[in-house]
């Protein structure tokens, strides 16, 4: 599996607080919540289903092609 990309993200304290509360509701870490939200946004942008996100390290396009 490919290594995950680490990068610095600056957020306002208010946004962090909102994300932290939302993540707790969904039983996720803030990092996992941000990744989930970004994945959903990318899938919507690509015009794909926004159901459950694929597991990390999988290629949803390959799954759609049957591979």
N, C-alpha and C positions, 0 to 999 in steps of 0.2 A: 504494500500500500504506500502511496505517496506520502511524504512528510507534509504536515499541515503548515501553512504559511502563518507566521506570527508577524504582527505589525501593531504599531501604537495607534490608538483611537482616542481622541479627546472628545469628551461629552460634557455637557453642562451638568451640574449637580442635580438639577430638576429632572433631566432626562434619565440620568443614571438611577435616580430614586424610582421613577416610573417603571423603568426596565427591570429593576431589581424586584419590585412588588409583583410585576407581571410574571417574571421568571419563577418566583416562589409559588404563585398560583398554579403554574403549569409544571411544577416540580422539576425545574431546570436551573442550571447555573445561568448567570447573566450572559456569559460567553455563549453557551448553547442557545439561549433565547435570541441573541443577536444573530447567530448563524442561521437559526430557524427562520427568523423574519427576513433575512437577506435571501435565503433560498426560496422562500415563498414569493418574494418580489421578483426575483429573476425568472422563476417559472411562469408567473403571470405575464411578465414582459415578453417571454418567448411564446406565450399563448398556449401553455401546457396546463394540465390539471394542477390544482393547488391542493390536492389531497395530502396524505402523509408524505413527508419528505423522504427521499431515498436514503438508505444508510450511508454514512460517510464512506467515501472511496468508491462509490458506484457511479456509473454513468447512466442517467435516466434515458438519454438518447439511444444508447446501445440497447437498453431494455425495450424501448419502443420499436426498434428494428428487429427485435427477436434475437439479439445477440448479447 
